[in-house]
């Protein structure tokens, strides 16, 4: 298992995890001290790392196929609810603007041909 220590925490947990045989990085040592939660989440996802954080909403989820669809939550279920709301908002906006909707998880959505005004 690989970890990413967020910038509210000291470097000590990274050192402890490394000595215990885990792969661990700290955002400050990566030069990501000013990175947003979204950027840190993207890095962790890309590098397949679990984030250790002190954030009030430590759970993070995203739908990589849909740029900008991400959410956080105080619990896993709260994060899922927030992510569902973010997806719904993204879909409504995309349909209203006539933007393409890429397939997600093998599911292809077909918006209506015309939108009633």
Buried (B, 14 or more C-beta within 10 A) or exposed (E): EEBBBBBEBEEEBBEEBEEEEEEBBBBBEBEBEEBEBEEBBBBBBEEEBEBBBEBEBBBBBBBEEBEEBBBBBEEEEBBBEBBEEBBEEBBEEBBEEEEEBEEBEEEEEEBEEEEEE
